[in-house]
Amino acid sequence: MSDYVLTPNAKADIFYIWSFIAADSEDAAGRVEQTVYDACALLAENPSLGHSRRGFTSRPLRFWTLTGYSNYTVVYLPETVPLQVVAVLHGKRNIRRVLKERS
């Protein structure tokens, strides 16, 4: 069984993403949201799947691009138990700045 937690920021990110997409299609928003949760479960079981981006943060975060929705990235702490998802961000956002503001 997968074991992960979403930080309050990650929950807010998912809600924002869902709300933005739902303005056009609630069905599409639901599909993206489910893909996020599926990715979190996958990462909880396989935390080394993501990759690090040393230029973005000094924190030991890893990044996983959603399959089928490559504009979105799950940011997580791979060594935490349960796995801690710290953000779910659109690729056009300034990820470095967002992570710095949240540290």
MDTraj code that builds the backbone (N, CA, C; nanometers):
import mdtraj as md
import numpy as np

residues = "MET SER ASP TYR VAL LEU THR PRO ASN ALA LYS ALA ASP ILE PHE TYR ILE TRP SER PHE ILE ALA ALA ASP SER GLU ASP ALA ALA GLY ARG VAL GLU GLN THR VAL TYR ASP ALA CYS ALA LEU LEU ALA GLU ASN PRO SER LEU GLY HIS SER ARG ARG GLY PHE THR SER ARG PRO LEU ARG PHE TRP THR LEU THR GLY TYR SER ASN TYR THR VAL VAL TYR LEU PRO GLU THR VAL PRO LEU GLN VAL VAL ALA VAL LEU HIS GLY LYS ARG ASN ILE ARG ARG VAL LEU LYS GLU ARG SER".split()
xyz = np.array([
    [0.0836, -0.1187, 0.0000],
    [0.0000, 0.0000, 0.0000],
    [0.0876, 0.1243, 0.0000],
    [0.0514, 0.2213, -0.0774],
    [0.1301, 0.3433, -0.0847],
    [0.1057, 0.4290, 0.0383],
    [0.2055, 0.5055, 0.0720],
    [0.1975, 0.5882, 0.1913],
    [0.2602, 0.7239, 0.1608],
    [0.1754, 0.8248, 0.1470],
    [0.2236, 0.9600, 0.1220],
    [0.1317, 1.0599, 0.1905],
    [0.1866, 1.1789, 0.2136],
    [0.1081, 1.2893, 0.2672],
    [0.1301, 1.4109, 0.1783],
    [0.0273, 1.4897, 0.1679],
    [0.0345, 1.6152, 0.0942],
    [0.0488, 1.7281, 0.1945],
    [0.1452, 1.8152, 0.1745],
    [0.1558, 1.9329, 0.2595],
    [0.0367, 2.0233, 0.2288],
    [0.0074, 2.1178, 0.3169],
    [-0.1003, 2.2132, 0.2857],
    [-0.0770, 2.2855, 0.1525],
    [0.0479, 2.3184, 0.1224],
    [0.0768, 2.3835, -0.0064],
    [0.0454, 2.2918, -0.1236],
    [0.0808, 2.1638, -0.1111],
    [0.0516, 2.0693, -0.2193],
    [-0.0988, 2.0535, -0.2379],
    [-0.1727, 2.0478, -0.1280],
    [-0.3195, 2.0391, -0.1377],
    [-0.3746, 2.1624, -0.2088],
    [-0.3217, 2.2794, -0.1737],
    [-0.3665, 2.4033, -0.2379],
    [-0.3306, 2.4031, -0.3863],
    [-0.2120, 2.3518, -0.4196],
    [-0.1718, 2.3423, -0.5606],
    [-0.2704, 2.2570, -0.6394],
    [-0.3053, 2.1415, -0.5849],
    [-0.3973, 2.0507, -0.6535],
    [-0.5343, 2.1153, -0.6699],
    [-0.5808, 2.1828, -0.5665],
    [-0.7105, 2.2513, -0.5752],
    [-0.7061, 2.3598, -0.6830],
    [-0.5974, 2.4354, -0.6865],
    [-0.5846, 2.5414, -0.7865],
    [-0.5840, 2.4822, -0.9273],
    [-0.5060, 2.3772, -0.9469],
    [-0.4994, 2.3123, -1.0781],
    [-0.6378, 2.2619, -1.1183],
    [-0.7048, 2.1935, -1.0245],
    [-0.8387, 2.1415, -1.0541],
    [-0.9329, 2.2559, -1.0916],
    [-0.9318, 2.3631, -1.0131],
    [-1.0219, 2.4762, -1.0374],
    [-0.9961, 2.5408, -1.1726],
    [-0.8693, 2.5563, -1.2069],
    [-0.8340, 2.6184, -1.3339],
    [-0.8853, 2.5349, -1.4510],
    [-0.8599, 2.4052, -1.4466],
    [-0.9015, 2.3168, -1.5556],
    [-1.0539, 2.3017, -1.5568],
    [-1.1147, 2.2942, -1.4388],
    [-1.2597, 2.2748, -1.4277],
    [-1.3386, 2.3903, -1.4871],
    [-1.2777, 2.5061, -1.4987],
    [-1.3462, 2.6190, -1.5618],
    [-1.3858, 2.5835, -1.7051],
    [-1.3097, 2.4931, -1.7672],
    [-1.3407, 2.4452, -1.9021],
    [-1.4075, 2.3086, -1.9006],
    [-1.3620, 2.2204, -1.8099],
    [-1.4144, 2.0841, -1.8072],
    [-1.3862, 2.0186, -1.6724],
    [-1.4921, 1.9903, -1.5983],
    [-1.4749, 1.9213, -1.4700],
    [-1.4250, 1.7789, -1.4914],
    [-1.4654, 1.7152, -1.6005],
    [-1.4167, 1.5801, -1.6298],
    [-1.2649, 1.5812, -1.6498],
    [-1.2164, 1.6765, -1.7279],
    [-1.0720, 1.6874, -1.7506],
    [-0.9989, 1.7182, -1.6203],
    [-1.0561, 1.8056, -1.5400],
    [-0.9953, 1.8396, -1.4110],
    [-0.9853, 1.7166, -1.3223],
    [-1.0890, 1.6348, -1.3231],
    [-1.0878, 1.5119, -1.2445],
    [-0.9821, 1.4139, -1.2919],
    [-0.9633, 1.4060, -1.4224],
    [-0.8610, 1.3159, -1.4764],
    [-0.7203, 1.3608, -1.4352],
    [-0.6954, 1.4899, -1.4422],
    [-0.5639, 1.5410, -1.4022],
    [-0.5443, 1.5186, -1.2525],
    [-0.6450, 1.5476, -1.1738],
    [-0.6357, 1.5281, -1.0288],
    [-0.6066, 1.3816, -0.9951],
    [-0.6756, 1.2894, -1.0603],
    [-0.6518, 1.1478, -1.0348],
    [-0.5107, 1.1078, -1.0754],
    [-0.4612, 1.1645, -1.1846],
    [-0.3251, 1.1361, -1.2275],
    [-0.2240, 1.1840, -1.1237],
    [-0.2515, 1.2979, -1.0613],
    [-0.1638, 1.3478, -0.9541],
    [-0.1616, 1.2473, -0.8389],
    [-0.2793, 1.2039, -0.7946],
    [-0.2852, 1.1087, -0.6826],
    [-0.2207, 0.9745, -0.7192],
    [-0.2404, 0.9301, -0.8415],
    [-0.1762, 0.8059, -0.8859],
    [-0.0242, 0.8202, -0.8858],
    [0.0251, 0.9358, -0.9299],
    [0.1701, 0.9603, -0.9307],
    [0.2244, 0.9624, -0.7882],
    [0.1523, 1.0232, -0.6965],
    [0.1964, 1.0271, -0.5567],
    [0.2056, 0.8856, -0.4996],
    [0.1082, 0.8023, -0.5294],
    [0.1107, 0.6635, -0.4823],
    [0.2290, 0.5879, -0.5428],
    [0.2524, 0.6085, -0.6717],
    [0.3653, 0.5445, -0.7388],
    [0.4975, 0.5880, -0.6755],
    [0.5117, 0.7164, -0.6512],
    [0.6348, 0.7689, -0.5926],
    [0.6545, 0.7214, -0.4493],
    [0.5459, 0.7049, -0.3760],
    [0.5569, 0.6538, -0.2394],
    [0.6151, 0.5127, -0.2395],
    [0.5787, 0.4357, -0.3401],
    [0.6290, 0.2992, -0.3516],
    [0.7679, 0.2940, -0.4147],
    [0.8029, 0.3961, -0.4930],
    [0.9305, 0.4004, -0.5657],
    [0.9889, 0.5413, -0.5587],
    [1.0328, 0.5860, -0.4417],
    [1.0738, 0.7259, -0.4260],
    [1.1953, 0.7678, -0.5084],
    [1.2698, 0.6735, -0.5598],
    [1.3873, 0.7105, -0.6399],
    [1.3532, 0.7366, -0.7866],
    [1.2271, 0.7239, -0.8248],
    [1.1890, 0.7436, -0.9652],
    [1.2127, 0.8857, -1.0142],
    [1.1882, 0.9825, -0.9303],
    [1.2043, 1.1212, -0.9721],
    [1.3501, 1.1588, -0.9873],
    [1.3731, 1.2829, -1.0248],
    [1.5099, 1.3308, -1.0400],
    [1.5293, 1.4583, -0.9591],
    [1.6529, 1.4870, -0.9248],
    [1.6823, 1.6082, -0.8494],
    [1.7112, 1.7217, -0.9461],
    [1.6943, 1.8413, -0.8971],
    [1.7255, 1.9625, -0.9737],
    [1.8038, 2.0542, -0.8811],
    [1.9303, 2.0308, -0.8719],
    [2.0154, 2.1030, -0.7767],
    [2.0103, 2.2542, -0.7972],
    [1.9900, 2.2992, -0.9187],
    [1.9829, 2.4427, -0.9455],
    [1.8558, 2.5078, -0.8936],
    [1.7567, 2.4269, -0.8574],
    [1.6298, 2.4816, -0.8105],
    [1.6260, 2.5018, -0.6599],
    [1.6941, 2.4148, -0.5867],
    [1.6859, 2.4201, -0.4414],
    [1.8007, 2.3402, -0.3804],
    [1.8388, 2.3790, -0.2613],
    [1.9406, 2.3014, -0.1896],
    [1.8765, 2.1898, -0.1082],
    [1.7460, 2.1911, -0.0980],
    [1.6739, 2.0858, -0.0268],
    [1.6819, 1.9553, -0.1067],
    [1.6740, 1.8411, -0.0402],
    [1.6861, 1.7119, -0.1101],
    [1.5561, 1.6706, -0.1799],
    [1.4996, 1.7608, -0.2567],
    [1.3729, 1.7355, -0.3251],
    [1.3958, 1.6590, -0.4544],
    [1.2924, 1.5867, -0.4936],
    [1.2933, 1.5182, -0.6230],
    [1.1692, 1.5642, -0.6999],
    [1.1764, 1.5487, -0.8313],
    [1.0738, 1.6001, -0.9208],
    [1.0272, 1.4886, -1.0136],
    [0.8957, 1.4799, -1.0327],
    [0.8367, 1.3786, -1.1200],
    [0.7348, 1.4469, -1.2102],
    [0.7563, 1.4364, -1.3407],
    [0.6630, 1.4926, -1.4373],
    [0.5499, 1.3939, -1.4587],
    [0.4267, 1.4447, -1.4557],
    [0.3105, 1.3574, -1.4707],
    [0.3049, 1.2948, -1.6093],
    [0.2825, 1.1663, -1.6137],
    [0.2651, 1.0942, -1.7384],
    [0.1314, 1.1355, -1.7991],
    [0.1361, 1.1807, -1.9214],
    [0.0146, 1.2220, -1.9905],
    [-0.0198, 1.3686, -1.9705],
    [0.0416, 1.4321, -1.8712],
    [0.0173, 1.5740, -1.8421],
    [0.1530, 1.6369, -1.8104],
    [0.2375, 1.6457, -1.9107],
    [0.3770, 1.6832, -1.8892],
    [0.3973, 1.8279, -1.8449],
    [0.2909, 1.9058, -1.8403],
    [0.3029, 2.0420, -1.7888],
    [0.3091, 2.0455, -1.6363],
    [0.2776, 1.9346, -1.5711],
    [0.2693, 1.9331, -1.4251],
    [0.3775, 1.8457, -1.3634],
    [0.4316, 1.8943, -1.2524],
    [0.5403, 1.8256, -1.1831],
    [0.5056, 1.8088, -1.0363],
    [0.5267, 1.6880, -0.9849],
    [0.5121, 1.6589, -0.8430],
    [0.6498, 1.6765, -0.7797],
    [0.6555, 1.7542, -0.6725],
    [0.7805, 1.7799, -0.6013],
    [0.7668, 1.7139, -0.4641],
    [0.8665, 1.6333, -0.4265],
    [0.8529, 1.5552, -0.3043],
    [0.9873, 1.5304, -0.2364],
    [0.9791, 1.4922, -0.1098],
    [1.0954, 1.4544, -0.0304],
    [1.1039, 1.3026, -0.0293],
    [1.2008, 1.2439, -0.0993],
    [1.2031, 1.0989, -0.1189],
    [1.2362, 1.0173, 0.0050],
    [1.3007, 1.0770, 0.1032],
    [1.3456, 0.9989, 0.2185],
    [1.2497, 1.0041, 0.3362],
    [1.1389, 1.0736, 0.3215],
    [1.0434, 1.0824, 0.4319],
    [0.9491, 0.9627, 0.4301],
    [0.9070, 0.9230, 0.5481],
    [0.8079, 0.8158, 0.5627],
    [0.7002, 0.8677, 0.6565],
    [0.5816, 0.8868, 0.6054],
    [0.5386, 0.8658, 0.4666],
    [0.6023, 0.9697, 0.3734],
    [0.6014, 0.9381, 0.2460],
    [0.6556, 1.0293, 0.1459],
    [0.5825, 1.1625, 0.1559],
    [0.6569, 1.2712, 0.1608],
    [0.5959, 1.4037, 0.1723],
    [0.5966, 1.4735, 0.0368],
    [0.4778, 1.5006, -0.0146],
    [0.4623, 1.5751, -0.1390],
    [0.4527, 1.7224, -0.1002],
    [0.5491, 1.8017, -0.1463],
    [0.5549, 1.9416, -0.1045],
    [0.4917, 2.0376, -0.2043],
    [0.4769, 1.9937, -0.3297],
    [0.4189, 2.0820, -0.4311],
    [0.3749, 2.0020, -0.5526],
    [0.2775, 2.0570, -0.6231],
    [0.2379, 2.0080, -0.7547],
    [0.2250, 2.1344, -0.8391],
    [0.3176, 2.1505, -0.9325],
    [0.3307, 2.2786, -1.0012],
    [0.3247, 2.2657, -1.1523],
    [0.2715, 2.3680, -1.2147],
    [0.2724, 2.3789, -1.3602],
    [0.4118, 2.4223, -1.4029],
    [0.4593, 2.3680, -1.5111],
    [0.5937, 2.3948, -1.5587],
    [0.6197, 2.5394, -1.5967],
    [0.5166, 2.6168, -1.6238],
    [0.5370, 2.7569, -1.6597],
    [0.5546, 2.8466, -1.5372],
    [0.5310, 2.7908, -1.4201],
    [0.5551, 2.8691, -1.2983],
    [0.7049, 2.8767, -1.2731],
    [0.7469, 2.9756, -1.2006],
    [0.8866, 2.9881, -1.1619],
    [0.9084, 2.8942, -1.0432],
    [0.9407, 2.7698, -1.0738],
    [0.9489, 2.6657, -0.9707],
    [1.0547, 2.7005, -0.8672],
    [1.1668, 2.7522, -0.9096],
    [1.2732, 2.7902, -0.8162],
    [1.2200, 2.8907, -0.7142],
    [1.1504, 2.9925, -0.7612],
    [1.0970, 3.0958, -0.6708],
    [0.9895, 3.0388, -0.5786],
    [0.9014, 2.9579, -0.6328],
    [0.7953, 2.8979, -0.5499],
    [0.8567, 2.8160, -0.4376],
    [0.9544, 2.7326, -0.4702],
    [1.0164, 2.6484, -0.3684],
    [1.0920, 2.7310, -0.2654],
    [1.1559, 2.8381, -0.3090],
    [1.2273, 2.9266, -0.2160],
    [1.1285, 2.9923, -0.1197],
    [1.0147, 3.0375, -0.1711],
    [0.9130, 3.1001, -0.0869],
    [0.8539, 3.0020, 0.0142],
    [0.8546, 2.8745, -0.0207],
    [0.7933, 2.7733, 0.0656],
    [0.8920, 2.7072, 0.1606],
    [1.0190, 2.7402, 0.1524],
    [1.1161, 2.6707, 0.2385],
    [1.1173, 2.7222, 0.3806],
])
top = md.Topology()
chain = top.add_chain()
for i, resn in enumerate(residues, 1):
    res = top.add_residue(resn, chain, resSeq=i)
    for name in ("N", "CA", "C"):
        top.add_atom(name, md.element.get_by_symbol(name[0]), res)
traj = md.Trajectory(xyz[None], top)
